[in-house]
Amino acid sequence: MTIATALAAALPEGTVLTDPDLLAGYRRDEADLVPAGTPVAVVRPRSTAEVATAVRVAAGHGVPVVPQGARTGLAGAANAVEGCVVIAMTGMDRILAIDPVNRTAVVQPGVVNAVLAKAVAAEGLRYPPDPGSWESCTIGGNVATNAGGMCCVKYGVTTEYVLGLEVVLATGEVLRTGRRTAKGVAGYDLTRLFVGSEGTLGIITEVTVALRPPAEAALTAVAVFPTTAAAGAAVAAIAGEGLSPSLLELLDATHLAAIEAYRPMGLRTDARALLLAAADTGTRAADDLAAIAALCERSGADEVFAATDVTEAAALLEARRLAHPAMEKLALESFPGGNGGLIIDDVAVPRARLAELLDGVDRIAAEHGVAIGVVGHAGDGNMHPNIVVDRADPASLERGRRAFDAIMRLGLDLGGTCTGEHGVGLLKREWLAREVGPVGMRVQHAIKQALDPANLLNPGKIL
Amino acid sequence: MTIATALAAALPEGTVLTDPDLLAGYRRDEADLVPAGTPVAVVRPRSTAEVATAVRVAAGHGVPVVPQGARTGLAGAANAVEGCVVIAMTGMDRILAIDPVNRTAVVQPGVVNAVLAKAVAAEGLRYPPDPGSWESCTIGGNVATNAGGMCCVKYGVTTEYVLGLEVVLATGEVLRTGRRTAKGVAGYDLTRLFVGSEGTLGIITEVTVALRPPAEAALTAVAVFPTTAAAGAAVAAIAGEGLSPSLLELLDATHLAAIEAYRPMGLRTDARALLLAAADTGTRAADDLAAIAALCERSGADEVFAATDVTEAAALLEARRLAHPAMEKLALESFPGGNGGLIIDDVAVPRARLAELLDGVDRIAAEHGVAIGVVGHAGDGNMHPNIVVDRADPASLERGRRAFDAIMRLGLDLGGTCTGEHGVGLLKREWLAREVGPVGMRVQHAIKQALDPANLLNPGKIL
């Protein structure tokens, strides 16, 4: 019996897809320039039991299993392995509970981030993690990749909000980790081990998240800089003064031009860099924002202006959110035949080294003869250098790849990490090994071996 | 060659203790009613290399290794195993770096919590975790047990502040985990796996912690309740209203009497329960504290009064900090011959179930004919029921043990955990197994096996 037949026999009708036209739609996430295979079957489970059944059947046939959420990832972690079974979790999309007193929510992994954020807001609560793809990405994917976002500079990343998980293991057993209490130290922290494990240790079937009281209205300001390094210096100065902006984002000239071309909104396209800052400290917000503005000016900003009202503040945030699609359009149009594309990178360095990172990226772009736009979460030292390449031109791709490697090397040399929030997936396996070293890799492999000895779950990702 | 001789030969003079009188001082932490063995040798390393050497020598002789910090733990995790090598980390007590811009500190594990807190305060920063033993416990011990404290209700526990670790593995290899950046998702979260692992997976030799800007001055209030359940209801109401007190502690009548007897300070000893609350929300603190006070009154408080000045607020905090020594003195004097003692428990339940937990503990005390005082971090649903026993009377000890088990069972029945912050150690192994179940225990054992196949490191703890 083929794996597809076995799955169809073991699962409810309509759960298993085998039509080649449909399978083709489950090959990859949004990562560019990494390989993707084609699954032999796609399982769309409606329950934990169906996930466990699919894993057991696949294990019985020795066929690898690749879990997928909304496939908005940027490192290829959700890419199909040739001949694998894809388990598409988007159908398990129910919010099971929201508890205002304990400030927790229990959700299935297919719940979209924005759907959860709105549902808890309706209860007067907040789920802070807000990755760029928040309107389409799922909580399960957020947990599997430990997703970040713009609020992390003050409110932290996904792992800070995960209290407990239900996970289907490689054996098909169902594991419950963590707790629903505010505190707990009962045994090893299995919850945080699964967070960020990119589907290589188990398949997340339920998530218990911690919620927070709603943030207060934020005041927003924009600072325009003559150099990216000056913007980086401003970020270090803001942190050094003990200020905690609720948002501190950087857009470089390339992104400003791309956004203005994508949707004209009167951005200062003559600027070399723009810092977008917000403060949500209630009655102190105006003072904090003024202090941030003063530090930007002291660091060399040409101009700093505060949003006069929520509409203007929202427009500035919208501009930031448009950076990714706008840059993709710019890349597309940079080369003939619609072959222009982006290598989207993700690197984080200690805040104090941000200016060096930004200068270094400029130098790398010049050295390798490629256009690189930089955007990102400046307050975290987490930047996304986006390298423009011509997919139809091997030489352009090679220059782009060399620039990518040079940026990774620079990030590590500055005491940083090869990925601040996008994860390792297929894109950064080599760089993970360089970052954590042989002892670290041995331990990572030992843990994978302990939980998935047959290497059944998302093989070839991370490790 | 004996293990002691081999260690002495491999390590600098004065590093290895073998004098029986000295060894006796390294047998146990502060946990009561759990067994402790006697080490054959105590190693007092000054460097990571010396820790690695000691582990290699012990491994070569097949002798177990038990790491110890200040031995202020309350679950026996630091207790010597008979014939083991104790590695006492208190001599590695240097603060290696404090970085105000990146808001990180790098410390050796023997640094005392209060010493780090004061050192970063001098730089205008804050290290929030504040376990009850903060003036004597070490950061290494805090990380190994994922220690909590009074600030956790708003600022979280130790693991939220650990960015990276240096760890000596069972092989003697040195592993570096994590990062010094604000964000990072490179591979499995080994850092959080070691946090709370109680020395069973590796020996922590360096810790990189995240720091925060200083908290603002807190305003403090006290609410006096006619029943502990009413105090529990107030806690649920405060959380349900979206308030975030920076402190929310409960003292029951037994502790109030014990503290007043230990150091008279005019506490309302006629109260059944006292809630100590603080707000550090700057210009909003007075409003927030007033809202907390109103919710306490609505929940049945007889009296609520705010501290009129910092001195009075400090006195109230001091009273809370005296709860543990005062209760120990009360226990000591409760039975003739200085044989009175405490079984100190630690249980956490969802906030909404706190009132049920408190009622249940009263019922358990009556049913088993033992005195139980309750104190703890009410805002986290994390309580410490302290059971008074006569160590010289097996029947009294048996009643105490039965009451302890009944409290554990109640905590789990209420959806809670068997340990909110003290850890598993030797005291709660049976309850860990009940809480996480067979699949969870299998995974925990698989991870221990992967990192310490010979069961060399702190054997018999947690698992």
Interface residues (C-beta under 8 A of the other chain):
Chain A: D99 P100 V101 N102 R103 T104 G124 L125 T145 N146 G148 C152 V153 G156 V157 T159 E160 L169 E173 V174 L175 R176 T177 R179 R180 T181 A182 K183 G184 V185 A186 G187 Y188 D189 L190 R192 L193 V195 G196 S197 L201 P213 P214 A236 A239 G240 G242 L243 S244 T281 G282 T283 R284 A348 V349 P350 R351 A352 H377 G379 D380 G381 N382 G415 G416 T417 C418 T419 G420 E421 H422 G423 V424 K428 W431 L432 E435 V436 G437 V439 G440 R442 V443 Q444 A446 I447 K448 Q449 A450 L451 I462 L463
Chain B: D99 P100 V101 N102 R103 T104 G124 L125 T145 N146 G148 C152 V153 G156 V157 T159 E160 L169 E173 V174 L175 R176 T177 R179 R180 T181 A182 K183 G184 V185 A186 G187 Y188 D189 L190 R192 L193 V195 G196 S197 L201 P213 P214 A236 A239 G240 G242 L243 S244 T281 G282 T283 R284 A348 V349 P350 R351 A352 H377 G379 D380 G381 N382 G415 G416 T417 C418 T419 G420 E421 H422 G423 V424 K428 W431 L432 E435 V436 G437 V439 G440 R442 V443 Q444 A446 I447 K448 Q449 A450 L451 I462 L463
